[in-house]
Amino acid sequence: MTTTSPLDWHAAFSGRAQLMKASTIRELLKLTQQPDIISFAGGLPAPELFPLDAVKQASATVIEKYGAASVQYGTTEGHLPLREWIAAQTPGITPAHVQITTGSQQGLDLLGKVLITPGDVMAVEEPTYMGALQAFQPYEPRYVGLPMDEEGIIVDALRDILQTERVKVLYTIPNFQNPTGRTMSLARRQALVELTAQHGVIVLEDDPYGKLRFSGELLPSLYELGLQYHGGDADANHVVYSSSFSKTLVPGLRDAWVQGARPIINKLVQAKQGADLHTPIFNQMIVTELLADVLPRQIEIVKAAYGARAQDMMARMREHFPAGAEYTTPDGGMFLWVTLPDGVNTTDLLPLAVERKVAYVPGTPFYANGGGENTLRLSYSNARTEQIERGIAALGATIRDALQ
Ligand SMILES: Cc1ncc(COP(=O)(O)O)c(C=O)c1O
């Protein structure tokens, strides 16, 4: 007779899987999903702005135009007309420099997979996008935090770090960073590209928000500056760029891309084959149909709405936040970042905010090596004027109580 004892799944998990942790913040944020809570926590694009009719029409067009090929297996590299359009945005690059990914989140995972050997040093902004940390973590980098100010990464601090650390990869979000809303200045961009080129550091530039600038001047990407630095040779560029249609069109089609030197793109193709063969071809064809008319129109609509919401939020913060509560002033994107006086713990404060029917994301999970206990992220993209008024008043009251 055989007895069946329950399988010990935890012991069965790989070392890599053991490194994947349920986020305590995610658990905490479940609290905030009740309908009467005004949540500035989730970084969701505004659903009422989605171009649903255009997506519906494009779906029909794609079936008429491509028939069965629209739902057949596709190439791993991605739908050629989409890659051609992406390549045409940057002089000097070709579709061979572009890999379509299933969201830029997949790009981060695949880049981690092909670049990081356990123990490799990865420099990340402090704070940075927590989803990137989650993507890279199973590949076991050793993180080095890069201090930032209002102009983005402090390049002189990176220069000092490079004296003692062999940084292999630097991950950055130069435009309207998630979580801080900050934008890297032109001078810092130039200095960063030059310094990393000199030290042979691979730069991963994550840019899902770049097109959503509602104030200030457009700045060149690190990728473009990298191209210039290398005399226009796309295969010599040490900057690898990633962007997405999630924030400009819709996130649910999961269409995004990575562009970079051919050796890295070719390696990503191999990694992606093993991951999902290809990004859904139907979705790529729909996005391609929307590029000419809908995308530019949609970018204007989204920018105007988010710009107005950011202004609303900052006006209410001026009114309701006590002295000592500081916040960033974003020029685009979906987020702003609040720093409270030292000693205030925003994780402890969250249940009190939820009691007052408002929610945010505490800052610590955005720090690769800990810190930021007195910080929090607010998202204005999915909030209407009335919610901003009530929500920021409630948050202001919560903070005032905490400071007493
Ligand atoms: C900085 C950053 N990178 C990547 C992503 C992932 O975007 P997606 O996978 O939808 O393209 C996000 C989403 O919020 C983000 O903020």
The ligand as an SDF file (V2000), in Angstrom:
LIG
                    3D

 16 16  0  0  0  0  0  0  0  0999 V2000
    8.4630   52.4700  -15.4520 C   0  0  0  0  0  0  0  0  0  0  0  0
    7.5870   51.3780  -15.9480 C   0  0  0  0  0  0  0  0  0  0  0  0
    8.1000   50.4340  -16.7340 N   0  0  0  0  0  0  0  0  0  0  0  0
    7.3420   49.4400  -17.2290 C   0  0  0  0  0  0  0  0  0  0  0  0
    5.9970   49.3510  -16.9290 C   0  0  0  0  0  0  0  0  0  0  0  0
    5.2060   48.1940  -17.5040 C   0  0  0  0  0  0  0  0  0  0  0  0
    4.3830   48.6310  -18.5110 O   0  0  0  0  0  0  0  0  0  0  0  0
    3.7450   47.6760  -19.6180 P   0  0  0  0  0  0  0  0  0  0  0  0
    4.1890   46.2820  -19.3250 O   0  0  0  0  0  0  0  0  0  0  0  0
    2.2710   47.8320  -19.4830 O   0  0  0  0  0  0  0  0  0  0  0  0
    4.2530   48.1600  -20.9320 O   0  0  0  0  0  0  0  0  0  0  0  0
    5.4160   50.3080  -16.1060 C   0  0  0  0  0  0  0  0  0  0  0  0
    3.9850   50.2070  -15.7540 C   0  0  0  0  0  0  0  0  0  0  0  0
    3.4590   50.8430  -14.9030 O   0  0  0  0  0  0  0  0  0  0  0  0
    6.2280   51.3530  -15.6070 C   0  0  0  0  0  0  0  0  0  0  0  0
    5.7380   52.3170  -14.8120 O   0  0  0  0  0  0  0  0  0  0  0  0
  1  2  1  0
  2  3  1  0
  2 15  2  0
  3  4  2  0
  4  5  1  0
  5  6  1  0
  5 12  2  0
  6  7  1  0
  7  8  1  0
  8  9  2  0
  8 10  1  0
  8 11  1  0
 12 13  1  0
 12 15  1  0
 13 14  2  0
 15 16  1  0
M  END
$$$$
